[in-house]
Amino acid sequence: MKKRGNLIVKILIYLCWAFILAVGIGDLFYIPSRSIVWFASFVVLIFVYIKFKNIPNYVHLLLVFVVLTNIFGEIFSGLFYRYMSYDKLLHLINPVIISILFYYYFRDKIKDKKILLILCVSLTLSLELLWEIFEAGFDYIFKTQMQGVFIQTGKDVFGVGVRQTMDQFADTIWDMVDAVLGSIIFVAGFYFYQRRRDITNNHRNK
């Protein structure tokens, strides 16, 4: 049953890769600049899959989920500009998945679980901080609107027809708060999983 489940997850991963690659190729004929996002995502996912073989397949599938939800929410469906909570929800979910990735990567290298959890959370929050710095720098240099929350009021979600519902400072703070909450969810989930596994092992040994 476990092997069958793992096979299904692998198939889903391959299908998602094929989808990302196909959409990227299709965009070459319509919006070439957008195809760069697809190809870059495809390369990153393949690299992580090949490089980090100790990470379970379901975590790789979760990474694909992160990529697709962010790309579709931003580029295709414009969910970032329709629902104020969409961006904040991703900033809550993404840290959980990224922390799980770090956990499986370092768990064989660091035996102390407390140090391992501290490392995972620290790296995840550091990535979130770097992303917020990147957004601020990009806005400053290229005069874009990566910071702040903008809701669509017309047809053009990138210019006219958009109103700001949260300024860049509040947006950054809430993104960091969501990252902290996501890290707490990861730690709580780990302790729940560890406790449940210990109880199961104790029952088996009796």
N, C-alpha and C positions, 0 to 999 in steps of 0.2 A: 504493500500500500504506500509506504514511504517512497520507494523508488518510482512508483507511478506518479505520485504527486510531484516529485522532483522533475520528472520528465515533462509533465504538463507545464510547470513553471519555465523550464528551458524553452519549450515551444513558444510560450507567450513572449519570452524575451526575444527570441529570433524573429517572431512576427512583428514585434514593435520596432526592432532594428530595421527590418525590411520596409516597414511603413515610413520610418524617418528618412531612410535613404531614397525611397520612391518619391516622397513629397519634395525632398531636396532637389532631386533631378527634375521634377515637374516645374519647380519654381525657377529653374534656370531659364525657362522659356517665357515666364511671366514676370516674376520679380527676382532677378538675379541676386540682388543684395540680401534678400530674405533667405536664399538657399545657403548662404554662408552660415547662418544660425543653425540650420539643419545639419549641414556637413560637420560643423564644429562639434555639435552635440553628439553626432554619430561617432566621431573619432574618440571623443572623451569616454563615451560609454564602452566602446570596444577596448580602449586602453585599460580602463579600470577592470573590465572583465578578464582580460588576459593577464594583467599585472598582479592582481590580487585574487589568486586562486583559492585562498583560504576563506574567502567571504561567501556565505551561502547564496544560492541562486535567487532566493526570495528577496534578498537585499538588493541584488542587481535589478530585479523587477521593480522594487520600490524606487530605485534611482531613475529608472525609465519613467515611472509615474511622476517624479519631481520634474523631470525635463519636459514632459508633455503638458502637464498642468500649467507650468510657467509659460511655455511657448504659446500654447493655444489661448491662454488667458490674456496674454499681452498682444500677440501678433494677429491671431485669426479671429477669435470670438469677441475680443475687446472686453472681456469680463472685468478686467481691472477698472474699466471706465463705466461699467454699468452697476456694479455692486461694490460698495465701499468696503464690505467685509471680506471680499475675495482675497485681496492682497494680504490682509491681516491673518486670514486663515492659513494661507500658504506659509507665512512667516512663523506660524505656530507649528505646522506639520513638518516643514522642511528640517528644522533642527532635530526633531525626533529621528527622522530617517538618517540624517548625516551622523548623528551620535551613534546609531546602530552600526553604521558603516565603520566608524572609528573603533567601536567596541570589538567587532569581529577581526579587524585588522591587527589590533594590539593585544588581544586576549591571550595569545600564545607567547607573547614577549613579556608581558607584565602579569605576574601571578597574583599580586595583591589587588583584590577587587576594588578597594576604596581608591587606591592610586589610579587604577584603570578608569574608574568612573570620573574622577577629577580631571584626568587627562582628556577624556572624550568630551566632557562638557566644556573644558577650557578651549580645546581646538574648535569646537562648534561655535562658541561665542566669539572666538577670534575671527573665524570666517565671516560671521555676521557683521562684525565691526568693520572688517576690510571691505565688505560689500557696501556698507553704508558710506564709507570713505570714498569708494569708487563712484557711487552715485553722486555724492557731493562734488567730487572733482570733475565728473563728466558734465554736470549741470553748469559748473562754474566756467569750464573751458568752452563747451559747445553751446551753451545757453539752451539746454534741453530742459525737460520737466520730469526727470526720473524721481526726484524727491517730491513729496507732497502727494495728496490724493485728489484726483480729478474725476469728476463724474460727467458722463456724456449728456448733453442737453440738445444736441442736434446730430447731424449726419457725420460731421468731421470730428473724430475722437482725438485727433492730434493737434488741432488748432482751434478754429472757430467752433462754437457749440460745446465747449467744455467749461465747467465751473469748478473752482477749487473748493473742496470741502474740508481739507485739512492741510495746514501749511507744512513746509519742509521740516521744521523743527519738531513739531508734534508727531509727524509721520515717522521720523527717525527714532524718536523716543519710544513710540508704540511698537515699532519693529523690533527694537532691542528688548522691550518687555516681553513681546511674544516669543522671542528667541530664548529668553530666560525661562518662561513658562514651558516651552517645548522641551528644554533640557530637564526641567523638573519632572515632566511627564515621563521622559526617558528613564530617569533615575528611579522613579516610583515603579514604572513597569519592570525594570530590572530586578528590584527587590522583591516584587510580587512573584515574578517568574522564578527567582532563585529560591524563595521560601517554599513555593509550590513544589519545585523539584526536590528540595531537601526532604519535604514531608513524604513525597512519593518514594524516594530512596530509602527512607527510614522504614516505611511499610514493607518494602521488598526485603529488607535485611532481617525483619522479624520472623 
